[in-house]
Amino acid sequence: MLAVANFHYIRKQFKSKYPSIFGLTPDQFRKQLEELSKYGIFVSQQEIIEGIPEEKKAILITFDDGLKEQFEVARPILQEMKIPFVCFVNTSNFTEGKVSLVHQIHLLRSRIAPAQLQKKIKEQAAIGLSEEEKNKALTHYNYDEDEVAKLKYLLNFKINSSKLEKIITPLFKEYFSEKETASEIYMSQSQLLELWSEDSLGSHGHRHDPLAMLSTEKVKYDLEKSQEFFVNTFGGKAQSFSFPYGSFEACKGLSQILLSCGFKLAFSMERAVNKNSSANALLLARYDCNDLPGGKNNVFERKNLFKGPNFSKWHVYENRTSNK
């Protein structure tokens, strides 16, 4: 069995005018790793590629977005504790010096009140959420306040990426320098090279787009551009992939395209344990770190992580769908 924990922000403090992100301090991160170590053995991406027996209780640590703090703050703790991990990066951040739209939104939300930001967006896009979509928003962003969750769902799933970019990017550039911000928040080339040499690097796509909601041509272009960066920079293709946003709508029906682009593993945000990781290698379930023992909303309470868990099912549903 395989349980995967996903992290984003690991920093000493999270002060901002308007809180827009939630992460862990170094001490909280260390304590959660210590808690997780009570339930199973930490494994690497290569061990998963080789196959995890169902009777084994394996745990993988992952990070999305290629943030500098993951290298500078989290990695030393993991190295000290001898825990393998994988960092997933968006390659456009490095080839084009771009700040991903998702991070533009995070940074704007730290400067602008949610109601004010929503007003600015509605001035450009007269669009809202259905009741079903509001419920999906509250489920997917279960650690946010209701209005913030709905705003994030509207931004990430309701407005198509090209239209959203036309709204957000000019606003972002009123408050931030894109080039300076990209250099400040994302890993450096030398840091990426170190992670690659340690087999601790994977792809999060070229851009941070919900791929399964795009055309097949755009999906293939994004994945090929990402692998092009890996080959040109490191001399080989990334073996593992993390789906941006991670919802079923953003992941479904892409297994064959991922295979054709050279990926052997892919990670969603289905909150579940993988009973047989070889059976769903290209749609592996993964928990947000807050869902797990040591997290702020431990869904396991006092139960054992691997005792009677929910097992991954999205790969079964995915076989009934195909990318449009």
TAFEN-V989875 format. One record per residue. N is the residue number from 1. RES is the residue in one small letter. PSI is psi in radians with two decimals (none if undefined). Layout:
BEGIN
N&RES&PSI ; N&RES&PSI
END
This chain:
BEGIN
1&m&2.64 ; 2&l&2.18 ; 3&a&2.35 ; 4&v&2.29 ; 5&a&2.32 ; 6&n&2.33 ; 7&f&2.77 ; 8&h&-1.34 ; 9&y&2.17 ; 10&i&1.80 ; 11&r&2.90 ; 12&k&-0.53 ; 13&q&2.76 ; 14&f&0.70 ; 15&k&2.35 ; 16&s&2.82 ; 17&k&-0.81 ; 18&y&1.91 ; 19&p&2.18 ; 20&s&-0.22 ; 21&i&2.76 ; 22&f&2.21 ; 23&g&-2.78 ; 24&l&2.56 ; 25&t&2.86 ; 26&p&-0.72 ; 27&d&-0.74 ; 28&q&-0.68 ; 29&f&-0.84 ; 30&r&-0.79 ; 31&k&-0.63 ; 32&q&-0.68 ; 33&l&-0.73 ; 34&e&-0.70 ; 35&e&-0.78 ; 36&l&-0.57 ; 37&s&-0.30 ; 38&k&-0.31 ; 39&y&-0.38 ; 40&g&-2.98 ; 41&i&2.31 ; 42&f&2.38 ; 43&v&2.89 ; 44&s&2.95 ; 45&q&-0.58 ; 46&q&-0.65 ; 47&e&-0.60 ; 48&i&-0.71 ; 49&i&-0.69 ; 50&e&-0.35 ; 51&g&2.24 ; 52&i&2.07 ; 53&p&2.55 ; 54&e&-0.54 ; 55&e&-0.25 ; 56&k&2.47 ; 57&k&1.65 ; 58&a&2.55 ; 59&i&2.28 ; 60&l&2.39 ; 61&i&2.22 ; 62&t&2.75 ; 63&f&2.39 ; 64&d&2.62 ; 65&d&-0.09 ; 66&g&0.69 ; 67&l&2.46 ; 68&k&-0.63 ; 69&e&-0.44 ; 70&q&-0.67 ; 71&f&-0.79 ; 72&e&-0.49 ; 73&v&-0.84 ; 74&a&-0.74 ; 75&r&-0.77 ; 76&p&-0.62 ; 77&i&-0.78 ; 78&l&-0.71 ; 79&q&-0.76 ; 80&e&-0.67 ; 81&m&0.01 ; 82&k&0.83 ; 83&i&2.12 ; 84&p&2.78 ; 85&f&2.99 ; 86&v&2.31 ; 87&c&2.23 ; 88&f&2.24 ; 89&v&2.57 ; 90&n&2.08 ; 91&t&-0.38 ; 92&s&-0.41 ; 93&n&-0.48 ; 94&f&-0.63 ; 95&t&-0.49 ; 96&e&-0.04 ; 97&g&0.52 ; 98&k&2.57 ; 99&v&2.13 ; 100&s&2.55 ; 101&l&-0.68 ; 102&v&-0.63 ; 103&h&-0.53 ; 104&q&-0.75 ; 105&i&-0.79 ; 106&h&-0.79 ; 107&l&-0.70 ; 108&l&-0.70 ; 109&r&-0.38 ; 110&s&-0.30 ; 111&r&-0.47 ; 112&i&2.36 ; 113&a&2.50 ; 114&p&-0.78 ; 115&a&-0.67 ; 116&q&-0.72 ; 117&l&-0.74 ; 118&q&-0.67 ; 119&k&-0.76 ; 120&k&-0.66 ; 121&i&-0.75 ; 122&k&-0.45 ; 123&e&-0.48 ; 124&q&-0.47 ; 125&a&1.81 ; 126&a&1.44 ; 127&i&2.51 ; 128&g&-3.02 ; 129&l&2.49 ; 130&s&2.96 ; 131&e&-0.69 ; 132&e&-0.73 ; 133&e&-0.61 ; 134&k&-0.71 ; 135&n&-0.69 ; 136&k&-0.70 ; 137&a&-0.77 ; 138&l&-0.54 ; 139&t&-0.81 ; 140&h&-0.70 ; 141&y&1.04 ; 142&n&-0.11 ; 143&y&0.06 ; 144&d&2.75 ; 145&e&2.69 ; 146&d&-0.84 ; 147&e&-0.61 ; 148&v&-0.71 ; 149&a&-0.75 ; 150&k&-0.71 ; 151&l&-0.78 ; 152&k&-0.68 ; 153&y&-0.74 ; 154&l&-0.78 ; 155&l&-0.75 ; 156&n&-0.44 ; 157&f&-0.42 ; 158&k&-0.70 ; 159&i&2.22 ; 160&n&2.67 ; 161&s&-0.65 ; 162&s&-0.70 ; 163&k&-0.72 ; 164&l&-0.70 ; 165&e&-0.67 ; 166&k&-0.46 ; 167&i&-0.84 ; 168&i&-0.78 ; 169&t&-0.79 ; 170&p&-0.65 ; 171&l&-0.73 ; 172&f&-0.73 ; 173&k&-0.22 ; 174&e&-0.48 ; 175&y&-0.45 ; 176&f&2.68 ; 177&s&2.08 ; 178&e&-0.78 ; 179&k&-0.81 ; 180&e&-0.68 ; 181&t&-0.75 ; 182&a&-0.75 ; 183&s&-0.57 ; 184&e&-0.70 ; 185&i&-0.43 ; 186&y&2.73 ; 187&m&2.70 ; 188&s&2.90 ; 189&q&-0.71 ; 190&s&-0.62 ; 191&q&-0.71 ; 192&l&-0.72 ; 193&l&-0.69 ; 194&e&-0.77 ; 195&l&-0.72 ; 196&w&-0.74 ; 197&s&-0.40 ; 198&e&0.08 ; 199&d&0.74 ; 200&s&0.50 ; 201&l&2.40 ; 202&g&3.09 ; 203&s&2.46 ; 204&h&0.34 ; 205&g&2.97 ; 206&h&-0.99 ; 207&r&2.94 ; 208&h&1.18 ; 209&d&2.60 ; 210&p&1.58 ; 211&l&-0.77 ; 212&a&-0.14 ; 213&m&0.06 ; 214&l&2.99 ; 215&s&2.78 ; 216&t&-0.70 ; 217&e&-0.74 ; 218&k&-0.62 ; 219&v&-0.85 ; 220&k&-0.72 ; 221&y&-0.80 ; 222&d&-0.83 ; 223&l&-0.70 ; 224&e&-0.67 ; 225&k&-0.67 ; 226&s&-0.82 ; 227&q&-0.55 ; 228&e&-0.74 ; 229&f&-0.78 ; 230&f&-0.77 ; 231&v&-0.80 ; 232&n&-0.56 ; 233&t&-0.68 ; 234&f&-0.23 ; 235&g&0.17 ; 236&g&2.87 ; 237&k&2.63 ; 238&a&2.42 ; 239&q&-0.43 ; 240&s&2.70 ; 241&f&2.45 ; 242&s&2.17 ; 243&f&2.16 ; 244&p&2.37 ; 245&y&-0.68 ; 246&g&-0.03 ; 247&s&2.85 ; 248&f&-0.70 ; 249&e&-0.46 ; 250&a&-0.13 ; 251&c&-0.46 ; 252&k&2.55 ; 253&g&0.35 ; 254&l&0.11 ; 255&s&-0.79 ; 256&q&-0.67 ; 257&i&-0.71 ; 258&l&-0.78 ; 259&l&-0.79 ; 260&s&-0.41 ; 261&c&0.05 ; 262&g&0.13 ; 263&f&2.51 ; 264&k&-0.38 ; 265&l&2.58 ; 266&a&2.46 ; 267&f&2.24 ; 268&s&-2.90 ; 269&m&0.60 ; 270&e&2.13 ; 271&r&1.65 ; 272&a&2.89 ; 273&v&2.50 ; 274&n&1.95 ; 275&k&-0.78 ; 276&n&1.69 ; 277&s&-0.36 ; 278&s&-0.46 ; 279&a&-0.46 ; 280&n&0.76 ; 281&a&-0.48 ; 282&l&0.25 ; 283&l&0.97 ; 284&l&2.40 ; 285&a&2.71 ; 286&r&2.46 ; 287&y&2.49 ; 288&d&2.50 ; 289&c&-0.54 ; 290&n&-0.35 ; 291&d&-0.35 ; 292&l&2.89 ; 293&p&2.31 ; 294&g&-0.21 ; 295&g&2.95 ; 296&k&-0.25 ; 297&n&0.97 ; 298&n&1.90 ; 299&v&-0.19 ; 300&f&-0.14 ; 301&e&-2.03 ; 302&r&0.21 ; 303&k&2.79 ; 304&n&2.37 ; 305&l&-0.64 ; 306&f&0.18 ; 307&k&1.86 ; 308&g&0.77 ; 309&p&2.97 ; 310&n&2.25 ; 311&f&2.66 ; 312&s&2.45 ; 313&k&-0.24 ; 314&w&-0.58 ; 315&h&-0.49 ; 316&v&-0.79 ; 317&y&-0.67 ; 318&e&-0.58 ; 319&n&-0.24 ; 320&r&0.03 ; 321&t&2.94 ; 322&s&2.67 ; 323&n&2.38 ; 324&k&none
END
